[in-house]
Amino acid sequence: MTRHYPGRGSGTPILTALRNLSFQVNKGEFVAIVGPSGCGKSTLLNLVAGLDRPSEGSVALNGVQVSGPSPSVGFMLQKDLLLPWRTVVRNIEFGLEARNLSKAQRRERALQELKRCRLTELADRYPHQLSGGQRQRAALARTLAIDPGLVLFDEPFSALDAQTKLVLQRSFAAMIASSGLTTLLITHDLSEAVAMSDRILVMSDRPGRIVEEIDVGLPNREVPMDRLGTKRANEIIAHLFHALHIDERIDA
């Protein structure tokens, strides 16, 4: 698929964010996408989520062409976007309010996800009373509560401190693995891509294309830190470092 955007103002050239981009994610697979800043990674997620439409080509989920937002797709961004006037449990219920569920059913589902994300004791607190890590876990609980077939992550750990990031990576990885969710992750963190995914797609500079596909080939996806201690992980990280020309960008 290809995505063009019109130029700003008369005579401004058309911007091509993505060009001839094609890939497939298998059921239950965790795929990470890495690439230079501005290469169209977030545009790609918006297209998959149905928040945008390709200029050429199409996006399909389970063989059905995407024409708009789907209730079977969960989308988690860098910011948790919790509603400040709602308690944590009411935030988790928010995504269920468009479903044909009773109030009691929504509350039961929300409490189940809070338990899975280890937030039960914080159910009646408001977002401003939570730490950054707790807010991200609440955002994940809200995402999982809708029982999605596909979860999209756009840099979900980028705003967290290093220690909290490692804790949440393990927590998220374990929950995703246990639930068998199909997952697409965008990240600038090469270690994170290797630690959490089954497969890594490498994008080019804009207009973004898939220029390489790497099979991670490591067990224990639910325990990211165990993976990072392996020779294979270090080899992939070093390869990605050079594939993305990071050393050249630092020197520039």
C-alpha positions as CSV (number, residue, x, y, z in Angstrom):
1,M,0.0,0.0,0.0
2,T,1.0,3.6,-0.5
3,R,0.0,6.8,1.4
4,H,0.3,10.2,-0.1
5,Y,-0.5,13.5,1.7
6,P,-1.2,16.8,-0.1
7,G,1.3,19.6,0.2
8,R,0.5,22.5,2.4
9,G,-0.4,25.4,0.2
10,S,-0.3,25.9,-3.6
11,G,2.8,24.6,-5.3
12,T,3.9,22.5,-2.3
13,P,4.8,19.0,-3.5
14,I,2.8,15.9,-2.4
15,L,4.3,14.1,0.6
16,T,4.6,10.3,0.2
17,A,4.7,8.8,3.7
18,L,4.6,5.1,2.6
19,R,5.3,3.5,-0.7
20,N,4.6,0.0,-1.9
21,L,4.6,-1.3,1.6
22,S,3.4,-4.9,2.1
23,F,3.5,-7.4,5.0
24,Q,1.5,-9.9,6.9
25,V,1.1,-10.7,10.6
26,N,0.0,-14.2,11.5
27,K,-2.5,-15.0,14.2
28,G,-0.9,-15.0,17.7
29,E,2.3,-13.4,16.3
30,F,4.1,-10.5,17.9
31,V,5.7,-8.3,15.2
32,A,7.9,-5.3,15.9
33,I,8.5,-2.5,13.4
34,V,11.6,-0.4,13.6
35,G,12.9,2.4,11.3
36,P,14.3,6.0,11.2
37,S,12.2,8.8,12.7
38,G,9.7,10.1,10.2
39,C,9.7,7.0,8.1
40,G,5.9,6.5,8.5
41,K,5.6,4.0,11.3
42,S,2.8,5.8,13.0
43,T,1.1,6.4,9.7
44,L,1.2,2.6,9.2
45,L,-0.5,1.9,12.5
46,N,-3.2,4.5,11.7
47,L,-3.9,2.7,8.5
48,V,-4.1,-0.7,10.2
49,A,-6.4,0.7,12.8
50,G,-8.7,2.2,10.2
51,L,-8.1,5.7,11.4
52,D,-6.7,6.6,7.9
53,R,-7.0,5.2,4.4
54,P,-4.3,4.2,2.0
55,S,-4.0,6.3,-1.2
56,E,-3.2,3.1,-3.1
57,G,-3.7,-0.5,-2.1
58,S,-5.6,-1.8,1.0
59,V,-5.4,-3.2,4.5
60,A,-7.2,-6.4,5.4
61,L,-7.9,-8.0,8.8
62,N,-8.9,-11.7,8.7
63,G,-9.5,-11.3,5.0
64,V,-11.9,-8.3,5.4
65,Q,-10.8,-5.0,4.0
66,V,-10.4,-2.2,6.6
67,S,-12.7,0.7,5.9
68,G,-12.8,2.3,9.3
69,P,-12.1,1.7,13.0
70,S,-12.8,-1.9,14.1
71,P,-14.1,-3.0,17.5
72,S,-11.7,-6.0,17.2
73,V,-8.6,-3.8,17.2
74,G,-7.0,-2.3,20.4
75,F,-4.8,0.7,20.0
76,M,-2.4,1.8,22.7
77,L,-0.4,5.0,22.3
78,Q,2.6,6.6,23.9
79,K,0.3,8.6,26.2
80,D,-2.2,6.6,28.3
81,L,-5.1,9.0,27.5
82,L,-7.0,8.1,30.6
83,L,-10.0,10.3,31.2
84,P,-9.1,12.4,34.3
85,W,-12.7,12.7,35.6
86,R,-13.2,8.9,35.7
87,T,-11.9,6.5,38.2
88,V,-9.6,3.7,37.0
89,V,-12.3,1.1,36.8
90,R,-14.6,3.6,35.0
91,N,-11.8,4.2,32.5
92,I,-11.6,0.5,31.8
93,E,-15.3,0.4,31.3
94,F,-15.2,3.2,28.8
95,G,-14.3,1.1,25.8
96,L,-17.1,-1.4,26.6
97,E,-19.9,1.2,26.6
98,A,-20.4,0.9,22.9
99,R,-20.9,-2.9,23.3
100,N,-24.1,-4.6,24.0
101,L,-23.3,-5.2,27.7
102,S,-25.1,-4.4,30.8
103,K,-23.6,-2.1,33.5
104,A,-22.9,-5.2,35.6
105,Q,-21.2,-7.0,32.8
106,R,-19.0,-4.0,32.0
107,R,-18.0,-3.7,35.6
108,E,-17.2,-7.4,35.8
109,R,-15.1,-7.3,32.7
110,A,-13.3,-4.2,33.9
111,L,-12.5,-5.8,37.3
112,Q,-11.2,-8.9,35.6
113,E,-8.7,-6.9,33.5
114,L,-7.7,-4.8,36.5
115,K,-6.9,-8.0,38.4
116,R,-4.9,-9.3,35.4
117,C,-2.9,-6.1,35.3
118,R,-2.4,-6.1,39.1
119,L,-4.4,-2.9,39.7
120,T,-7.4,-4.2,41.7
121,E,-6.5,-2.1,44.7
122,L,-6.4,1.1,42.6
123,A,-9.8,0.6,41.0
124,D,-11.4,3.6,42.7
125,R,-8.5,6.0,42.3
126,Y,-8.3,8.7,39.7
127,P,-5.5,8.9,37.0
128,H,-3.7,11.7,38.8
129,Q,-3.3,9.5,41.8
130,L,-1.3,6.9,39.8
131,S,2.3,6.6,38.9
132,G,3.4,6.5,35.2
133,G,3.7,2.8,35.2
134,Q,0.3,2.3,36.9
135,R,-1.3,4.5,34.3
136,Q,0.2,2.5,31.4
137,R,-1.0,-0.7,33.0
138,A,-4.5,0.8,33.3
139,A,-4.3,1.8,29.6
140,L,-3.4,-1.8,28.8
141,A,-6.3,-3.1,30.9
142,R,-8.6,-0.8,29.0
143,T,-7.2,-2.1,25.7
144,L,-7.6,-5.8,26.7
145,A,-11.1,-5.3,28.1
146,I,-12.6,-5.0,24.6
147,D,-11.2,-8.5,23.9
148,P,-9.3,-7.4,20.7
149,G,-8.1,-9.8,18.0
150,L,-5.2,-7.4,17.2
151,V,-3.4,-5.0,19.5
152,L,-1.4,-2.1,18.1
153,F,1.3,-0.5,20.3
154,D,2.8,2.9,19.4
155,E,5.9,3.3,21.6
156,P,4.0,2.4,24.8
157,F,7.0,2.6,27.1
158,S,8.9,5.6,25.6
159,A,7.8,8.1,28.3
160,L,8.8,5.9,31.3
161,D,12.0,5.8,33.3
162,A,14.4,2.9,32.5
163,Q,13.4,0.8,35.6
164,T,9.7,1.1,35.1
165,K,10.1,0.4,31.4
166,L,11.8,-3.0,32.1
167,V,9.1,-4.0,34.7
168,L,6.3,-3.1,32.3
169,Q,7.9,-4.8,29.3
170,R,7.9,-8.1,31.3
171,S,4.4,-7.5,32.6
172,F,3.0,-6.7,29.1
173,A,4.9,-9.5,27.5
174,A,3.6,-12.1,29.9
175,M,0.0,-11.0,29.5
176,I,0.2,-10.9,25.7
177,A,1.8,-14.3,25.5
178,S,-0.8,-15.9,27.9
179,S,-3.7,-14.4,26.0
180,G,-2.4,-15.4,22.6
181,L,-2.9,-11.9,21.2
182,T,-1.8,-10.9,17.7
183,T,0.4,-7.8,18.3
184,L,2.1,-5.1,16.2
185,L,4.6,-2.9,18.0
186,I,6.3,0.3,16.9
187,T,9.5,1.1,18.7
188,H,12.7,3.0,18.4
189,D,14.3,0.8,21.1
190,L,16.1,-2.0,19.2
191,S,16.6,-4.1,22.4
192,E,12.9,-3.9,23.1
193,A,12.1,-5.1,19.5
194,V,14.3,-8.1,20.0
195,A,13.2,-8.9,23.5
196,M,9.5,-8.8,22.9
197,S,8.8,-9.9,19.3
198,D,8.8,-13.0,17.1
199,R,9.7,-11.1,14.0
200,I,11.1,-7.6,13.2
201,L,10.3,-5.5,10.2
202,V,12.8,-2.9,9.2
203,M,11.6,0.2,7.4
204,S,13.5,2.6,5.2
205,D,13.7,6.4,5.3
206,R,10.6,8.2,4.0
207,P,8.8,7.1,1.9
208,G,8.7,4.1,4.2
209,R,9.1,0.6,2.8
210,I,9.9,-2.7,4.4
211,V,13.5,-3.3,3.5
212,E,14.2,-6.3,5.8
213,E,12.4,-9.0,7.8
214,I,14.2,-10.7,10.7
215,D,13.0,-13.8,12.4
216,V,14.1,-13.4,16.0
217,G,14.1,-17.1,16.6
218,L,14.3,-16.9,20.4
219,P,12.2,-18.7,23.0
220,N,10.6,-17.3,26.2
221,R,8.9,-14.3,24.6
222,E,7.1,-13.8,27.9
223,V,10.4,-13.1,29.7
224,P,12.1,-10.3,27.7
225,M,15.1,-10.0,29.9
226,D,16.0,-13.6,29.5
227,R,16.2,-13.1,25.8
228,L,18.5,-10.1,26.0
229,G,21.2,-12.2,27.7
230,T,21.7,-14.4,24.6
231,K,24.2,-14.2,21.8
232,R,21.5,-14.3,19.2
233,A,19.8,-11.2,20.7
234,N,23.1,-9.2,20.7
235,E,23.8,-10.2,17.1
236,I,20.3,-9.0,16.0
237,I,20.7,-5.7,17.9
238,A,24.1,-5.1,16.3
239,H,22.7,-5.9,12.9
240,L,19.8,-3.5,13.3
241,F,22.2,-0.8,14.5
242,H,24.1,-1.0,11.2
243,A,21.0,-1.7,9.1
244,L,19.4,1.6,10.3
245,H,22.8,3.5,9.8
246,I,22.6,4.7,13.4
247,D,26.3,5.3,13.6
248,E,26.1,7.5,10.5
249,R,23.2,9.5,12.0
250,I,25.2,10.1,15.2
251,D,28.2,11.4,13.3
252,A,26.1,13.6,11.0
